[in-house]
Amino acid sequence: MRFSDFRKKEVISIKECKRLGHVCDMEFDECKGCILKIMVPGCSGIWGRLTDDSVIVIPFCCIKQIGADLILVDI
């Protein structure tokens, strides 16, 4: 799977039943060729998308399922 495919998927928290956003970046292990973490833009309030530069970092072990349209995470 390519990074461009991950960027199209929406990340949803199964604990909070909340949309977290779309994958904006990821960290991977070059030697093993596996994903370590995915990053989703953070949001702190009503204007969070315009003013907040925080990022939600989700370890790969917290990803429960990757579907055609979304990624379910347990954080």
Secondary structure as UniProt FT lines:
FT   HELIX           3..7
FT   STRAND          10..13
FT   TURN            14..17
FT   STRAND          18..22
FT   STRAND          25..29
FT   TURN            30..33
FT   STRAND          34..41
FT   TURN            46..47
FT   HELIX           48..51
FT   STRAND          55..59
FT   HELIX           60..62
FT   STRAND          63..66
FT   STRAND          70..73
//
